Amino acid sequence: MKKDEASQLVIFSDEEQLPSLYCFPGLGGLSIGFSELSRALFNKVNIKAFDAQGLFNEAVVFNNFEDMIDHHALEIKRHLSTASCSLAGHSFGGRVAFEVGRRLENEGINVTLFMLDVVLSNNVFGIDEQENEEKIKMDFILALSEWLGISTEAELTLDSPAIDVFSKNISLAMQKMGLINNQSFSVDDFWKAYKSQKNMNDHYLPSGKFNGDVYFLYCEELKPYLPEVVLDYQQYCSKVNTYKVMGEHHSMLNHENVGSIVSLIQKKIS
């Protein structure tokens, strides 16, 4: 694994003879969320994933979709050796993947999209105005600890004396993995990136139609709303293929669930 500090692209593998999948995490998310996918696709598909800008004080966060899409599209083109590519996005990251995909399509590149439990527009559910800052931060910390294999205290809270030690352990684990250099993990940096992306997410409207293949992978939680969600996709996508996968929204990329995603990706881009 290696990371380009300027672009925040984390390259889990980069075998020249293998196809690559460029991945975008959810709100305020980290590339490490795709680590199990990378392990499962080792020697089959290269996984390359973007960290959110601003997570580690190395860059100013993006405040609008246009700048973010410009950045990601340019970075992906820099790595392409053919006129085709595959993108995957989880949750909010799917909206990013959709817009990057449209940008690349408009520049003559053939793009395949994998949308991981993504509701494409706000037309289906509207905007969630309720936010519990402490819960969102703690959910992120617990997810991060799981991805990094760090145990947590059962009663860990943001004002617990143990939180500083825990944050240092996260920083050391991420430095060891090559995700950061000498920076320290900060919950406040996550919140800054999250809030910026949440604002973009709340005001998002797809910019137009995507013409390539779209694979919409959904979890059980979304099944009751599937007709409305698929109809929304059909407004903006020429070719939509729908698949149910294992797990829930926040666990579909975990070790025990990622297999159903892996089999589809292998079949469609290998």
C-alpha positions in Angstrom: 0.0 0.0 0.0 1.2 3.5 -0.8 -0.4 6.9 -0.7 0.0 10.0 -2.9 -0.1 12.8 -0.3 -1.0 15.5 -2.9 -4.0 13.7 -4.3 -5.0 11.7 -1.2 -5.2 8.6 -3.5 -4.3 5.4 -1.6 -3.1 2.6 -3.8 -3.7 -0.8 -2.2 -2.2 -2.6 -5.2 -0.9 -1.6 -8.6 -0.1 -4.7 -10.7 0.4 -3.6 -14.3 -1.5 -6.5 -15.8 -4.6 -6.1 -13.6 -7.6 -3.9 -14.1 -8.1 -1.1 -11.5 -11.1 0.0 -9.5 -11.1 3.6 -8.2 -13.1 3.9 -5.0 -14.8 6.7 -3.1 -15.9 6.3 0.6 -18.9 7.8 2.3 -19.2 11.1 4.2 -15.9 12.1 5.8 -14.7 8.6 5.0 -11.3 7.0 4.7 -9.9 4.7 2.0 -9.2 2.1 4.7 -12.9 1.2 4.5 -12.0 -0.6 1.2 -9.2 -2.7 2.8 -11.2 -5.9 3.0 -12.3 -5.4 -0.6 -8.7 -5.0 -1.6 -7.7 -8.2 0.3 -10.5 -10.2 -1.3 -9.5 -9.0 -4.8 -5.7 -9.4 -4.3 -4.0 -10.5 -7.6 -7.4 -10.0 -9.4 -8.2 -6.3 -9.3 -6.2 -3.3 -8.2 -8.0 -1.2 -5.6 -7.2 2.5 -5.4 -9.3 4.7 -3.1 -9.5 8.4 -2.2 -9.3 9.8 1.4 -11.4 12.8 2.0 -9.4 16.0 1.7 -8.6 17.7 5.0 -8.7 14.7 7.2 -5.0 15.0 8.3 -4.4 18.8 8.0 -2.6 18.3 4.7 -5.1 20.1 2.6 -8.1 22.4 2.6 -11.4 20.5 2.4 -13.4 20.8 -0.8 -16.4 23.1 -0.4 -18.2 22.4 -3.7 -18.7 19.4 -5.9 -17.2 21.0 -9.0 -13.7 21.4 -7.4 -13.8 17.9 -5.9 -14.8 16.3 -9.3 -12.1 18.2 -11.1 -9.5 17.0 -8.7 -10.6 13.3 -8.8 -11.1 13.1 -12.5 -7.7 14.6 -13.2 -6.0 12.2 -10.8 -7.7 9.2 -12.3 -6.7 10.2 -15.8 -3.1 10.6 -14.7 -3.2 6.9 -13.8 -5.1 5.5 -16.8 -3.3 3.6 -19.5 -6.4 2.8 -21.6 -9.6 4.7 -22.5 -11.7 2.9 -20.0 -12.0 2.7 -16.2 -14.2 1.4 -13.4 -15.4 3.4 -10.4 -17.0 2.4 -7.1 -18.6 4.5 -4.4 -20.2 3.8 -1.1 -23.1 6.0 0.1 -22.1 9.6 -0.5 -19.1 8.3 -2.4 -21.4 6.9 -5.0 -22.6 10.4 -5.9 -19.0 11.4 -6.2 -18.3 8.4 -8.4 -21.3 9.2 -10.6 -20.1 12.8 -11.2 -16.5 11.7 -11.8 -17.9 9.1 -14.2 -19.9 11.6 -16.2 -16.8 13.9 -16.4 -14.7 11.1 -17.7 -17.4 9.9 -20.1 -17.6 13.4 -21.6 -13.9 13.2 -22.2 -14.2 10.0 -24.3 -13.4 7.5 -21.6 -15.6 4.3 -21.2 -16.7 4.1 -17.5 -18.3 1.4 -15.5 -19.9 2.4 -12.1 -20.5 0.2 -9.0 -22.9 2.0 -6.7 -22.7 0.5 -3.2 -25.9 1.1 -1.4 -26.2 4.5 -3.0 -29.4 6.5 -3.3 -28.6 8.6 -6.3 -30.5 11.8 -5.6 -32.4 13.5 -2.7 -35.7 13.0 -4.6 -36.3 9.7 -2.8 -35.7 10.4 0.9 -35.1 14.1 1.1 -32.5 15.6 3.4 -31.8 14.4 6.9 -31.7 17.6 9.0 -31.1 15.8 12.3 -27.5 15.4 13.3 -26.1 14.1 16.6 -22.5 15.3 16.4 -21.2 13.1 19.2 -22.9 9.9 17.8 -21.5 10.6 14.3 -18.0 11.1 15.6 -18.2 8.0 17.8 -19.6 5.8 15.0 -16.7 7.0 12.9 -14.1 6.2 15.6 -15.6 2.7 16.2 -15.7 1.9 12.5 -12.1 3.1 12.1 -10.9 1.0 15.1 -12.6 -2.0 13.5 -10.9 -1.4 10.1 -7.5 -1.0 11.9 -7.9 -3.9 14.3 -7.7 -1.7 17.4 -9.7 -2.8 20.5 -11.8 -0.1 22.3 -13.2 0.3 25.8 -16.9 -0.5 26.0 -17.6 2.9 27.5 -15.3 5.0 25.4 -16.7 8.5 24.8 -15.4 11.7 23.3 -14.7 13.2 26.8 -13.2 10.0 28.2 -9.6 10.3 29.4 -8.9 7.2 27.3 -9.8 9.0 24.0 -6.3 10.7 23.7 -4.5 7.3 24.1 -6.9 5.7 21.7 -6.4 8.5 19.1 -2.6 8.0 19.4 -3.0 4.3 18.8 -5.1 5.1 15.7 -2.4 7.5 14.5 0.4 4.9 15.0 -1.6 2.2 13.2 -2.3 4.5 10.2 1.3 5.5 10.0 2.4 1.9 10.0 0.0 1.2 7.2 1.3 4.2 5.2 -2.0 6.1 5.3 -0.4 9.1 7.0 3.2 10.2 7.6 3.8 12.1 10.9 0.4 13.6 11.2 -1.9 12.8 14.1 -5.4 11.4 13.8 -8.0 14.0 14.9 -11.7 13.6 15.4 -12.0 17.4 14.7 -10.4 17.0 11.3 -12.8 14.2 10.5 -15.8 16.4 11.6 -14.5 19.3 9.4 -14.3 17.0 6.3 -17.7 15.4 7.2 -19.5 18.7 7.5 -18.1 20.0 4.2 -19.2 16.8 2.4 -22.6 16.7 4.2 -23.3 20.2 2.9 -22.5 19.1 -0.6 -24.6 15.9 -0.2 -27.6 17.9 1.1 -27.6 20.2 -2.0 -26.7 17.5 -4.5 -28.6 17.0 -7.8 -27.2 14.7 -10.5 -25.7 17.0 -13.2 -27.0 14.9 -16.1 -27.3 11.4 -17.6 -24.6 8.7 -17.4 -24.4 6.4 -20.4 -22.2 3.5 -19.2 -23.0 0.4 -17.3 -24.2 1.0 -13.7 -24.3 -1.8 -11.1 -26.5 -0.8 -8.2 -25.6 -3.1 -5.2 -28.1 -2.7 -2.3 -28.5 -4.1 1.2 -31.6 -5.5 2.9 -32.4 -2.2 4.6 -33.0 -0.5 1.2 -35.2 -3.3 -0.2 -38.6 -1.8 0.9 -37.7 1.4 -1.1 -36.2 -0.4 -4.1 -38.9 0.6 -6.7 -38.5 4.3 -5.9 -34.7 4.1 -5.8 -34.4 2.2 -9.1 -36.8 4.6 -10.8 -34.7 7.5 -9.6 -31.6 5.8 -11.1 -33.4 5.3 -14.4 -33.9 9.1 -14.7 -30.1 9.6 -14.7 -28.6 6.3 -16.0 -29.1 4.6 -19.4 -28.2 1.1 -18.1 -29.0 0.1 -14.5 -28.3 -3.4 -13.2 -29.6 -4.2 -9.7 -28.1 -6.7 -7.2 -28.8 -7.5 -3.6 -25.6 -8.1 -1.5 -24.9 -9.3 2.0 -24.7 -7.1 5.1 -26.1 -3.7 6.0 -25.2 -0.2 4.9 -22.3 0.2 7.3 -21.2 -3.5 7.2 -21.4 -4.5 3.5 -17.6 -3.9 3.1 -16.7 -5.9 6.2 -14.8 -9.2 5.9 -17.9 -11.4 6.4 -20.0 -9.6 3.8 -17.7 -8.4 1.0 -17.7 -11.7 -0.9 -21.0 -11.0 -2.7 -19.5 -7.7 -3.9 -16.2 -9.3 -4.9 -17.9 -11.9 -7.2 -19.8 -9.3 -9.1 -16.7 -6.9 -9.5 -14.6 -9.8 -10.8 -17.2 -10.8 -13.3 -17.8 -7.3 -14.7 -14.4 -5.8 -14.9 -11.8 -8.7 -15.2 
